[in-house]
């Protein structure tokens, strides 16, 4: 993978990670419950889950590669279409910036151990059905069939996991500083994220032959 393609992957990963989902909501909830510093343990657990889910997606891609090059190309096209669909859904979304954050269960008052926080984050990643769909859609756009799949798995997954940690830290700090002003930017946020997803999906459809 070239540096240019890796930078594109970084951009898509950051966009996805900064779009509020279950892991981000968990980080926000835990920051209120146990503090910003200890929230890092649940975020680390979530990142560990990313490696498991992406491994499942990579195994599926490896199987398809062994079956047919045309099937892998079809998977890449389907993946690009999935990104466009994500963009349309986000563009049309009327949810607040933090989605269902207001409906989160009240924070537990008992002291939780660090390992409990890690398992909590891991569970959120492993039980999110959208994760494997996203990795299955995203990874084929950047996989080089002739290169080692394991090496590419490590590079792509580590990059995505680091992006996730950055996003979690950003939201924890943001909510602690401007919690009263976040909701006012919901519509603009959804339009920016949705439009960017659509643009990326369309660009990947046009350049998929060069990414193969």
BELRALIN-V585102 format. One record per residue. N is the residue number from 1. RES is the residue in three letters. PSI is psi as a letter, one per 20 degrees, with the letter a starting at -180 (NA if undefined). NEAR is the number of other ideal C-beta (glycine too) atoms within 12 Angstrom. Layout:
n: [N/N]
res: [RES/RES]
psi: [PSI/PSI]
near: [NEAR/NEAR]
This chain:
n: [1/2/3/4/5/6/7/8/9/10/11/12/13/14/15/16/17/18/19/20/21/22/23/24/25/26/27/28/29/30/31/32/33/34/35/36/37/38/39/40/41/42/43/44/45/46/47/48/49/50/51/52/53/54/55/56/57/58/59/60/61/62/63/64/65/66/67/68/69/70/71/72/73/74/75/76/77/78/79/80/81/82/83/84/85/86/87/88/89/90/91/92/93/94/95/96/97/98/99/100/101/102/103/104/105/106/107/108/109/110/111/112/113/114/115/116/117/118/119/120/121/122/123/124/125/126/127/128/129/130/131/132/133/134/135/136/137/138/139/140/141/142/143/144/145/146/147/148/149/150/151/152/153/154/155/156/157/158/159/160/161/162/163/164/165/166/167/168/169/170/171/172/173/174/175/176/177/178/179/180/181/182/183/184/185/186/187/188/189/190/191/192/193/194/195/196/197/198/199/200/201/202/203/204/205/206/207/208/209/210/211/212]
res: [UNK/UNK/UNK/UNK/UNK/UNK/UNK/UNK/UNK/UNK/UNK/UNK/UNK/UNK/UNK/UNK/UNK/UNK/UNK/UNK/UNK/UNK/UNK/UNK/UNK/UNK/UNK/UNK/UNK/UNK/UNK/UNK/UNK/UNK/UNK/UNK/UNK/UNK/UNK/UNK/UNK/UNK/UNK/UNK/UNK/UNK/UNK/UNK/UNK/UNK/UNK/UNK/UNK/UNK/UNK/UNK/UNK/UNK/UNK/UNK/UNK/UNK/UNK/UNK/UNK/UNK/UNK/UNK/UNK/UNK/UNK/UNK/UNK/UNK/UNK/UNK/UNK/UNK/UNK/UNK/UNK/UNK/UNK/UNK/UNK/UNK/UNK/UNK/UNK/UNK/UNK/UNK/UNK/UNK/UNK/UNK/UNK/UNK/UNK/UNK/UNK/UNK/UNK/UNK/UNK/UNK/UNK/UNK/UNK/UNK/UNK/UNK/UNK/UNK/UNK/UNK/UNK/UNK/UNK/UNK/UNK/UNK/UNK/UNK/UNK/UNK/UNK/UNK/UNK/UNK/UNK/UNK/UNK/UNK/UNK/UNK/UNK/UNK/UNK/UNK/UNK/UNK/UNK/UNK/UNK/UNK/UNK/UNK/UNK/UNK/UNK/UNK/UNK/UNK/UNK/UNK/UNK/UNK/UNK/UNK/UNK/UNK/UNK/UNK/UNK/UNK/UNK/UNK/UNK/UNK/UNK/UNK/UNK/UNK/UNK/UNK/UNK/UNK/UNK/UNK/UNK/UNK/UNK/UNK/UNK/UNK/UNK/UNK/UNK/UNK/UNK/UNK/UNK/UNK/UNK/UNK/UNK/UNK/UNK/UNK/UNK/UNK/UNK/UNK/UNK/UNK/UNK/UNK/UNK/UNK/UNK/UNK]
psi: [p/r/h/g/h/h/h/g/g/g/g/g/g/g/g/g/h/i/o/p/a/g/h/g/h/g/g/g/g/h/h/h/g/i/q/g/g/i/h/h/g/h/h/h/g/g/h/h/h/g/h/g/g/h/g/g/g/h/g/h/h/h/g/h/h/h/g/p/h/h/h/h/g/h/h/g/g/h/g/h/h/h/g/g/g/g/g/g/g/h/g/i/p/j/q/r/h/j/d/k/h/i/j/q/q/q/p/p/i/q/p/q/q/h/h/h/h/g/h/g/g/g/h/g/g/h/j/o/i/i/g/h/g/g/h/h/h/g/g/h/h/i/p/o/h/i/r/p/h/g/g/h/g/g/g/g/g/g/g/g/g/g/h/g/g/g/g/g/g/g/h/g/g/g/h/h/g/l/h/i/i/g/h/i/j/g/g/g/g/h/g/g/g/g/h/g/g/g/g/g/g/g/h/h/h/h/j/h/h/i/i/NA]
near: [29/13/10/14/27/22/15/26/34/25/26/39/35/24/32/38/35/29/37/34/33/31/46/41/35/43/48/38/36/38/34/25/27/29/21/25/17/27/38/24/32/44/44/31/35/43/36/29/35/43/29/26/36/40/27/25/34/34/21/28/36/24/17/27/27/14/15/13/17/14/19/31/24/18/34/35/27/26/36/33/26/33/39/27/23/34/32/22/20/33/24/18/24/14/24/22/34/29/27/19/27/18/12/22/13/10/18/16/9/9/13/23/14/22/15/21/32/27/23/34/40/28/21/34/42/25/20/26/16/24/35/27/25/33/41/32/35/45/46/40/44/42/39/24/26/13/19/15/31/17/16/30/32/19/28/38/35/23/34/41/35/24/32/45/33/24/32/42/27/25/39/33/19/26/29/20/14/15/21/11/12/23/19/13/18/23/19/16/28/28/21/22/35/29/22/27/37/28/25/34/33/21/23/36/24/15/20/27/13/18/30/25]
